[in-house]
Amino acid sequence: MTLKKLAGALIAVGLGAAAFGAHAQVSGDKVKIGYITDLSGLYADIDGQGGVEAVKMAIE
């Protein structure tokens, strides 16, 4: 794949993602915050449960 085709493909993907992005919605007085992390496996020691606790402390 040439650089020109790759650049065109990346631009197309970027425009598509921008056009169909998710919209935030609030229902009631609650706001849900999601946090994705590894609780097992290779990266669990780096972030894992400690990251979950850090997010909880940051919210408080």
Secondary structure by P-SEA (a helix, b strand, c coil): ccaaaaaaaaaaaaaaaaabbbbbbbcccbbbbbbbbbccccccccccaaaaaaaaaaac
